[in-house]
Every structure is written in C-alpha cells, then in structure tokens.
Amino acid sequence: MTEIRHQPCAPTRAQWLAPGAVIDLHRHDDHQIVYAARGVVAVTTGAGTWIAPATRAIWVPAGTAHAHQAHGELELHLVGLPATGNPLGLHEPAVLSVAPLLRELILAYTRAPHDDGPERGRLLAVLLDQLRASPQQPLHLPTPADPRLKSLCAILHADPADNRTLAALGEQVGASERTLSRLFKADLGMTFPQWRTQLRLHHALLLLADGVPVTVVAHTCGWSSASAFIDVFRRAFGHTPGVRQRRERPGHPVRGT
C-alpha cells in the first residue's frame, strides 16, 4: 500500500519542477489551488487524473490524497486556503478556467512575502472572488472500477491513436458494446466518445509540454489531420496548440521555492 504523507497546512509557494518530476501522494488539512504558469501539471487521486495547462488551475479540497506530476519544465504555483470554509463549494477536485487577471493574482500571491498584513488579505479576497467566477472545465480522466473497463482504458492509454470501435475493443476485453456503453456512463459519467476525446486531449497536452510538433501530436493522439486536432483543441482550450507552445518559450520568471 502506498504511504500517504500528511501535511497539516497546504503550502503557498512558487517552485520549478523538472520534466517528469513527481510530488508523491500526500494530503493536507487545507484546500489548495494548483496552477502551472508554465508546463502542464497533472493531479492524480484515487478517482482519476486532472490536468491543467497555463489557462487552467486545479482545485484540491482539504483532506484529498493526491500526487502531482510535471510535464515539461513546470513553474508550479500552490495556494493554500484554510479549511474552515469551502470558498468554492466544491468537495471534489475540479479544473477551473484561469483568465489573465486570475493568473496575475495567483502569481502575485504566491511570490509576495507570506505575512498576515492587510495588503495580503485584500489580495487573497480578490483572488477568491475571481476563483468563484471561474467556470469549471472538463479536464478530468476518471479511473474506472470495472475490470473490463480498466482493460479497455489501459489499451487506449497505451495507444490513443487506436481507432477501433467500442464493439471491436469489447471483443478484446470480453464485453459487449452495449455493456461497455452502460459502464462508461455508470462508472465514468460520460460516453465512450467523450472519454476517448478527453484521453486524447490529455495525451496531447503532455506531448505539447514536451515540445512535440503539433502535426506529430495530432497523429500520435489519433486525429485524422492536424487541422482536425487544432479544431478540437481550440474548442477545448480557447486557443490553438501552436499558441500554447509559443507561450512556453519565454525566459523563466521564478526559481526555487
């Protein structure tokens, strides 16, 4: 059994993590906002994985056992929030949109001196107002419980470009198309096509963070063309994958913790 470290307080800090670096499974008594100003961060719990590029942040409720992983060189910003209340009213992890103002608030709050002065309190109050106004985004890959669904999901995790139908995949895992369709909705809360698109977007974000060219990402993740991939990516994230990669190139604004 994996040991879960307990941290009474969720840290508020900015730090860099190398590509592939992991913060092991842990939990804390406070809520936490996890934001990647550069790179892509993945937060994994027993219920699945949430991923966020620089236009998104991940809400982790107090007491949730979770691990972080860096994809690309990761500029990670963590905001700890007291568990005396639930400012967002969310009791499960969630991915939130990060508008330019919210981004600057997170960066300022995690870099500013960590005191209890009135200026810092006002900064946090505005940050929370912006978080409450941020819509949730469907960037969650849930973990299946049914063994047949686990087998099918593992096949597509290994090769997101596998374009077989649900019926064909069902033959390999020993379940009918009808059974698997029911399991996707009951176990994962989405249809098979919705889950496969989420999986492909998940893999695409990780490859883009590693600097893989857009055309290669498109074919590796199963889109028929780069233009088809760009269209789906734009609808999901509000910008093209090429724009995302250009944002990764400027110099590093922070170092250390």
matplotlib code that plots the C-alpha trace (Angstrom):
import matplotlib.pyplot as plt

x = [0.0, 1.3, 2.1, 0.2, 2.1, 0.1, 0.8, -1.4, -1.1, -1.3, 1.8, 1.6, 4.6, 6.1, 8.7, 10.1, 9.9, 11.9, 10.0, 8.7, 9.2, 6.7, 5.4, 4.4, 0.9, 0.0, -2.9, -3.3, -6.0, -6.3, -7.8, -5.3, -5.2, -2.6, -1.5, 1.1, 2.3, 4.5, 4.3, 1.4, 0.6, -1.3, -3.0, -3.9, -6.2, -7.9, -10.8, -8.7, -6.4, -7.0, -4.6, -4.1, -2.0, -1.4, -5.1, -6.4, -6.0, -6.9, -8.9, -7.9, -10.3, -8.9, -8.2, -7.9, -5.0, -3.3, 0.0, 1.4, 3.4, 5.3, 5.0, 7.5, 9.5, 6.9, 6.5, 4.2, 2.2, 0.4, -2.2, -3.2, -6.7, -8.0, -10.4, -12.7, -14.9, -15.2, -15.0, -15.9, -18.4, -16.6, -16.0, -14.2, -11.1, -12.0, -10.3, -11.1, -10.6, -7.8, -8.4, -5.5, -6.4, -6.7, -3.3, -1.7, -3.4, -2.1, 1.4, 1.5, 0.0, 2.5, 5.5, 4.7, 6.1, 3.9, 2.7, -0.7, -0.7, -3.9, -2.5, -2.1, -5.5, -7.0, -5.1, -6.5, -10.0, -9.9, -8.2, -11.1, -13.7, -12.1, -11.9, -15.6, -16.4, -14.2, -16.2, -15.2, -13.6, -13.9, -10.3, -10.8, -9.9, -11.8, -10.4, -12.7, -13.6, -14.9, -12.1, -13.4, -13.4, -10.0, -8.6, -10.2, -9.0, -5.4, -5.4, -6.2, -3.9, -1.1, -2.1, -4.5, -4.5, -6.2, -9.3, -11.2, -14.9, -16.3, -17.6, -14.1, -12.5, -15.2, -14.2, -10.7, -11.8, -14.6, -17.7, -20.4, -20.7, -23.9, -22.4, -19.4, -21.6, -23.5, -20.4, -18.9, -22.0, -22.4, -18.7, -17.1, -20.0, -19.5, -20.0, -17.2, -16.6, -16.4, -13.9, -11.7, -11.7, -10.7, -7.9, -6.6, -6.6, -4.8, -2.1, -1.9, -1.3, 1.5, 3.2, 2.9, 4.5, 7.5, 7.8, 6.5, 5.4, 1.7, 1.4, 3.1, 0.9, -2.2, -1.3, 0.1, -3.2, -5.5, -6.8, -7.1, -5.3, -3.6, -6.5, -9.0, -6.8, -6.4, -10.2, -10.9, -8.0, -9.3, -12.8, -11.5, -8.9, -9.8, -6.6, -4.6, -1.9, 0.7, -0.2, 0.3, 3.7, 4.9, 3.9, 6.3, 9.4, 10.0, 12.6, 11.9, 10.4, 11.0, 13.5, 13.4, 10.7]
y = [0.0, 3.5, 5.6, 8.9, 11.7, 14.1, 17.9, 19.8, 23.0, 23.2, 25.2, 28.5, 28.9, 29.0, 26.5, 24.9, 21.1, 19.3, 17.4, 14.2, 15.2, 13.9, 15.2, 11.9, 11.1, 13.3, 15.2, 18.3, 19.8, 22.9, 23.4, 24.1, 25.7, 24.1, 26.3, 25.8, 29.1, 27.1, 23.4, 21.1, 19.8, 16.5, 15.9, 12.3, 10.9, 7.5, 8.8, 9.8, 12.4, 16.2, 18.1, 21.8, 23.9, 27.6, 28.6, 26.3, 25.6, 22.6, 22.9, 20.2, 20.0, 19.6, 16.0, 14.7, 12.3, 13.4, 13.4, 16.0, 15.3, 17.8, 17.6, 19.9, 22.2, 23.2, 26.5, 25.4, 27.8, 26.5, 28.5, 27.1, 28.1, 27.4, 24.5, 26.5, 27.2, 25.9, 29.1, 27.4, 24.9, 22.1, 18.8, 17.0, 18.1, 20.3, 22.2, 25.9, 28.4, 31.0, 34.4, 36.8, 38.7, 35.5, 34.3, 37.6, 37.3, 33.7, 34.7, 37.8, 35.9, 33.0, 35.3, 38.0, 37.9, 35.4, 37.7, 38.4, 42.1, 43.8, 44.1, 40.3, 39.8, 42.0, 40.3, 36.9, 38.3, 39.4, 36.1, 34.2, 36.4, 35.5, 31.8, 31.8, 33.3, 30.8, 28.2, 24.5, 22.7, 19.0, 18.1, 15.0, 11.5, 9.3, 6.0, 3.0, 0.4, -2.4, -4.8, -4.9, -1.1, -0.9, -3.2, -1.2, 2.1, 0.7, -0.3, 3.3, 4.9, 2.8, 3.9, 6.9, 6.6, 3.2, 4.0, 0.7, 0.9, 0.1, -3.2, -4.2, -3.2, -5.1, -8.3, -7.9, -7.3, -9.8, -7.5, -6.4, -2.9, -2.5, -3.5, -1.2, 1.7, 1.3, 1.0, 4.2, 6.2, 4.5, 4.2, 7.2, 9.6, 10.0, 8.3, 6.3, 9.0, 11.7, 9.7, 9.0, 12.7, 13.5, 10.9, 12.3, 15.8, 14.7, 13.0, 15.9, 18.4, 16.3, 15.9, 19.6, 20.4, 18.2, 20.3, 17.7, 19.3, 19.9, 17.6, 14.8, 15.2, 15.1, 11.8, 10.3, 11.0, 9.7, 12.7, 12.2, 15.5, 18.4, 20.7, 18.3, 18.3, 22.1, 22.5, 20.2, 21.7, 25.3, 24.4, 22.8, 25.4, 28.6, 28.8, 26.7, 24.3, 26.4, 29.4, 27.2, 26.1, 29.6, 30.6, 28.1, 29.7, 33.0, 33.1, 31.7, 34.3, 32.4, 30.0, 28.0, 27.9]
z = [0.0, -0.9, 2.1, 2.2, 3.8, 5.9, 5.7, 8.2, 6.1, 2.3, 1.3, -0.6, -2.8, -6.3, -7.4, -10.5, -11.2, -13.9, -16.6, -15.2, -11.5, -9.0, -5.7, -4.0, -2.7, 0.3, 1.8, 3.9, 6.1, 3.9, 0.5, -2.3, -5.7, -8.1, -11.0, -13.7, -15.1, -17.5, -18.5, -17.6, -14.1, -13.5, -10.2, -9.5, -6.8, -6.4, -8.5, -11.6, -13.0, -13.5, -15.9, -16.3, -18.7, -18.0, -18.8, -16.1, -12.4, -10.3, -7.0, -4.5, -1.5, 2.0, 3.0, -0.6, -1.0, -4.3, -6.2, -8.6, -11.8, -14.0, -17.8, -19.5, -17.3, -14.7, -13.0, -10.2, -8.0, -5.0, -3.0, 0.4, 1.7, 5.2, 5.5, 7.9, 4.9, 1.4, -0.7, -4.0, -2.6, -4.4, -2.5, -5.3, -7.4, -10.3, -13.2, -13.4, -16.1, -15.4, -17.0, -17.3, -14.1, -12.0, -13.4, -12.2, -8.8, -8.3, -9.3, -7.0, -4.1, -4.3, -4.8, -2.2, 1.3, 3.3, 6.1, 7.6, 6.6, 5.3, 1.8, 1.5, 2.9, 0.3, -2.5, -1.3, -1.2, -4.8, -5.8, -4.2, -5.9, -9.3, -8.4, -7.6, -11.0, -12.9, -14.8, -14.4, -17.3, -18.3, -18.0, -15.8, -16.7, -14.2, -13.1, -13.9, -11.3, -13.5, -14.7, -18.3, -18.4, -16.8, -19.5, -22.3, -20.9, -20.5, -24.2, -25.2, -22.7, -24.3, -27.8, -28.0, -31.8, -31.7, -33.7, -33.2, -32.4, -29.0, -30.3, -31.6, -28.3, -26.5, -28.3, -26.9, -23.3, -23.3, -23.1, -25.5, -26.9, -25.0, -21.7, -22.2, -23.2, -20.0, -17.9, -19.4, -18.3, -14.9, -13.9, -15.6, -16.1, -19.8, -23.1, -24.8, -27.5, -24.8, -22.7, -25.8, -26.7, -23.1, -23.2, -26.5, -25.2, -22.1, -24.1, -26.5, -23.6, -22.2, -25.6, -26.4, -23.0, -24.1, -27.3, -29.7, -33.0, -33.5, -36.5, -34.7, -31.7, -33.9, -35.4, -32.3, -30.4, -33.2, -35.1, -38.8, -39.6, -37.8, -38.7, -37.0, -33.9, -33.9, -34.2, -31.2, -29.1, -29.8, -28.7, -25.5, -24.5, -26.4, -28.4, -30.8, -29.7, -31.6, -29.4, -26.4, -27.4, -28.1, -24.6, -23.2, -24.8, -22.9, -20.1, -16.6, -14.2, -11.0, -9.5, -6.3, -3.7]

ax = plt.figure().add_subplot(projection="3d")
ax.plot(x, y, z, "-o")
ax.set_aspect("equal")
plt.show()
